[in-house]
Amino acid sequence: MLGIKDAFKKIYSGDDALLKHMMLFVLSGVPVMLSTPLNEISRREDLSTMDITMIFAALAVMLVIAIYLAGYTYGIMHNSFDKTKETILPDFDKSWFKIFFKSLPLLLCWLSYAIIYIILFFIAAVILNTGLSLLIPVQISSGIIMTIYTVIAALILLMIQFISVGFSKEYKRDGLYHFGLIFTYLRKTIKSVLWLMVKLIPIFLVVAIVNIFGRGNDVMSYIFMALGAYLTTMMQYIASYCYVQIYKEKLSDTAVE
């Protein structure tokens, strides 16, 4: 499986790589830098004294950028399927809005599925905890069950990423609505995904440290805030590239009806 080193090469290669990364720095940094003053305003001021127009304008900008970057991420994954490409960074154009909205029914469907999964597992956890508490102290049984429940919920969220990968391959939703598809992904990819998460830990630590320096309201804090947002976006792209490679290796024979 092509890994993190290959992802770095594919993300930072290309004649116009610098220009694209400057654009990504701006797009990823603006929402974060807008959210901090908005949060500060909401904390200090009463609703009646706020400039509602300014707040809604800022929220609108954040939403538009988030939608665009979500669509752009599909482009990253789409390009990641082609190993001959020098870079996986697509060009910036308005098509990414269209791609995002095409994926929206699939996202909403799997959001509802995730809620159903979590509720069902929660009910099972409560029942299991009731029985287990008859054998061992309640505090211990609750700790064990909550740990298991958290792990299962995290695994479900990790597996749902493959739904986005499957969509990004040809920008088609066909065959990706099956409720049990997540368990096929889990069975076939669990080892590879967990190993990927382990390999991403050093990058995550770097991002976390940068984000720590981004706490505050001075100029340097805002610079670190933007840098942290950019690095977080890059980590997402690296993970997305690796997810595609796992998909190609482990799920290429998965039947889609």
C-alpha distance (Angstrom), angle and dihedral (degrees) to the residues before:
residue distance angle dihedral
M1 . . .
L2 3.79 . .
G3 3.78 107.4 .
I4 3.77 147.7 -168.4
K5 3.82 95.3 -57.4
D6 3.80 89.8 55.8
A7 3.80 90.3 46.7
F8 3.81 91.1 55.9
K9 3.80 90.5 50.8
K10 3.79 92.9 49.5
I11 3.81 93.4 46.5
Y12 3.80 97.6 46.4
S13 3.82 98.8 38.8
G14 3.79 129.1 92.2
D15 3.79 137.2 76.0
D16 3.80 93.5 -92.0
A17 3.82 96.8 36.8
L18 3.82 93.6 117.2
L19 3.80 92.9 52.7
K20 3.81 91.8 47.4
H21 3.80 92.4 49.6
M22 3.79 91.5 48.9
M23 3.80 87.6 53.9
L24 3.82 91.5 47.6
F25 3.81 90.0 48.9
V26 3.80 89.9 56.2
L27 3.82 95.9 41.9
S28 3.80 94.3 47.9
G29 3.80 95.1 40.8
V30 3.82 100.5 47.8
P31 3.87 97.1 65.9
V32 3.79 92.1 48.8
M33 3.79 93.5 47.2
L34 3.81 90.4 48.3
S35 3.79 93.8 48.2
T36 3.82 93.7 57.2
P37 3.83 97.8 58.9
L38 3.82 89.8 40.5
N39 3.77 89.7 54.5
E40 3.80 90.6 46.9
I41 3.81 91.6 49.8
S42 3.81 92.6 49.3
R43 3.80 90.0 49.6
R44 3.80 96.7 49.1
E45 3.78 105.2 33.3
D46 3.76 136.0 59.9
L47 3.81 116.7 -116.7
S48 3.80 91.4 -114.3
T49 3.83 92.8 58.6
M50 3.80 97.6 47.2
D51 3.78 123.5 107.0
I52 3.81 95.4 -118.4
T53 3.81 93.1 -174.2
M54 3.80 92.0 56.6
I55 3.80 91.8 46.4
F56 3.81 94.0 50.2
A57 3.79 90.7 45.8
A58 3.80 90.6 53.1
L59 3.80 91.7 46.7
A60 3.80 90.4 49.1
V61 3.82 91.1 52.6
M62 3.81 90.7 49.0
L63 3.81 91.9 49.1
V64 3.81 94.3 48.3
I65 3.81 91.9 49.5
A66 3.82 91.9 46.6
I67 3.81 91.1 51.9
Y68 3.80 91.9 46.9
L69 3.81 93.7 49.2
A70 3.82 90.8 47.2
G71 3.80 89.6 55.0
Y72 3.80 90.6 44.1
T73 3.82 89.5 53.9
Y74 3.80 88.9 58.8
G75 3.80 86.3 55.4
I76 3.81 89.5 52.4
M77 3.80 90.7 53.1
H78 3.81 92.7 43.4
N79 3.80 91.1 54.9
S80 3.80 90.7 45.0
F81 3.80 89.7 68.7
D82 3.82 89.9 65.7
K83 3.81 109.1 72.1
T84 3.81 91.4 -172.5
K85 3.80 93.4 67.2
E86 3.80 115.1 104.7
T87 3.78 92.1 -149.3
I88 3.79 132.6 18.8
L89 3.81 94.2 -154.7
P90 3.83 108.0 109.1
D91 3.77 124.3 -148.2
F92 3.79 118.6 -90.3
D93 3.79 111.7 -106.2
K94 3.79 139.2 133.1
S95 3.82 93.7 -95.6
W96 3.81 90.6 88.9
F97 3.80 90.4 70.4
K98 3.81 88.3 56.0
I99 3.82 91.9 47.9
F100 3.80 91.5 50.8
F101 3.79 94.4 50.6
K102 3.81 90.0 46.4
S103 3.81 88.0 57.0
L104 3.82 94.2 44.3
P105 3.85 97.2 90.6
L106 3.81 88.3 52.3
L107 3.81 92.1 48.1
L108 3.80 92.6 49.3
C109 3.80 91.0 47.1
W110 3.79 92.8 52.6
L111 3.78 91.9 43.7
S112 3.81 87.8 58.9
Y113 3.81 90.4 45.0
A114 3.81 90.6 51.1
I115 3.80 90.8 51.6
I116 3.82 90.2 49.8
Y117 3.82 91.7 48.1
I118 3.79 92.2 49.6
I119 3.82 93.0 47.5
L120 3.81 92.4 48.5
F121 3.79 92.5 48.2
F122 3.81 90.0 46.3
I123 3.81 91.0 54.2
A124 3.80 89.6 48.0
A125 3.82 89.6 48.7
V126 3.82 92.4 52.1
I127 3.81 91.5 49.4
L128 3.81 92.1 46.3
N129 3.80 91.6 46.4
T130 3.81 90.7 52.1
G131 3.78 91.0 54.5
L132 3.79 94.9 41.5
S133 3.80 92.5 49.7
L134 3.81 88.2 64.3
L135 3.80 89.0 64.6
I136 3.81 103.6 35.7
P137 3.83 135.6 21.8
V138 3.81 114.6 -69.5
Q139 3.82 93.6 -121.1
I140 3.81 91.9 56.1
S141 3.80 95.3 43.2
S142 3.82 91.4 47.9
G143 3.81 90.9 50.2
I144 3.80 92.1 50.5
I145 3.80 94.1 46.8
M146 3.81 94.2 45.7
T147 3.81 90.5 50.1
I148 3.81 91.0 51.8
Y149 3.81 91.2 44.9
T150 3.81 92.4 50.5
V151 3.80 91.8 49.1
I152 3.81 92.1 49.8
A153 3.82 92.1 47.9
A154 3.83 90.5 49.4
L155 3.81 91.5 49.1
I156 3.81 91.0 51.5
L157 3.81 90.8 52.4
L158 3.80 90.9 48.1
M159 3.80 91.7 50.6
I160 3.80 94.0 48.1
Q161 3.81 87.3 67.2
F162 3.81 87.3 73.6
I163 3.80 88.8 63.9
S164 3.81 88.1 62.9
V165 3.80 90.3 45.5
G166 3.80 90.9 51.5
F167 3.80 90.9 50.2
S168 3.79 93.7 46.9
K169 3.82 93.3 55.5
E170 3.81 93.4 77.5
Y171 3.84 100.6 -9.7
K172 3.80 89.4 -108.2
R173 3.81 128.8 132.9
D174 3.81 96.3 -158.3
G175 3.80 114.0 131.8
L176 3.80 94.5 3.1
Y177 3.81 98.4 102.3
H178 3.82 97.2 73.5
F179 3.81 109.9 126.8
G180 3.81 93.8 -144.4
L181 3.81 96.1 45.9
I182 3.77 90.8 98.9
F183 3.82 91.3 64.3
T184 3.81 91.2 53.8
Y185 3.78 88.7 53.5
L186 3.80 91.2 46.3
R187 3.81 93.4 51.8
K188 3.79 94.7 47.7
T189 3.81 103.4 37.4
I190 3.80 109.5 26.4
K191 3.82 96.0 106.4
S192 3.80 93.7 46.3
V193 3.81 93.7 46.8
L194 3.80 93.9 48.5
W195 3.80 90.8 48.4
L196 3.80 89.0 50.4
M197 3.81 90.3 52.6
V198 3.82 89.6 52.7
K199 3.82 91.7 50.7
L200 3.80 90.7 50.1
I201 3.83 93.0 56.9
P202 3.87 95.7 91.0
I203 3.81 90.7 51.1
F204 3.80 90.4 46.5
L205 3.82 90.6 52.4
V206 3.81 91.7 51.8
V207 3.80 90.8 49.7
A208 3.81 91.2 47.4
I209 3.82 92.2 51.5
V210 3.81 92.2 49.7
N211 3.81 90.4 48.7
I212 3.81 90.2 52.2
F213 3.83 89.4 58.7
G214 3.80 87.4 50.5
R215 3.78 93.6 69.1
G216 3.77 111.2 108.8
N217 3.79 142.7 48.5
D218 3.80 102.4 -97.6
V219 3.80 126.8 103.0
M220 3.81 95.5 -99.8
S221 3.79 90.8 50.9
Y222 3.78 90.4 54.5
I223 3.81 90.8 49.2
F224 3.79 91.3 51.8
M225 3.80 89.1 44.0
A226 3.81 91.3 56.5
L227 3.80 91.3 43.4
G228 3.79 90.9 50.2
A229 3.81 91.1 50.9
Y230 3.81 90.6 49.2
L231 3.82 92.4 49.2
T232 3.80 90.5 47.4
T233 3.80 88.7 54.0
M234 3.81 90.8 49.0
M235 3.80 90.9 50.3
Q236 3.81 88.4 52.3
Y237 3.81 90.4 51.5
I238 3.80 91.7 48.4
A239 3.80 90.9 50.3
S240 3.82 90.6 46.2
Y241 3.81 91.6 52.7
C242 3.81 90.7 50.1
Y243 3.82 91.4 46.9
V244 3.80 88.8 55.7
Q245 3.80 91.0 52.2
I246 3.81 90.3 50.5
Y247 3.80 89.1 48.4
K248 3.81 91.6 51.5
E249 3.81 92.0 47.4
K250 3.80 101.5 40.0
L251 3.80 107.4 21.4
S252 3.79 106.2 34.9
D253 3.82 89.8 103.6
T254 3.82 94.3 47.0
A255 3.79 108.0 125.5
V256 3.78 115.7 -119.1
E257 3.79 116.1 -166.4
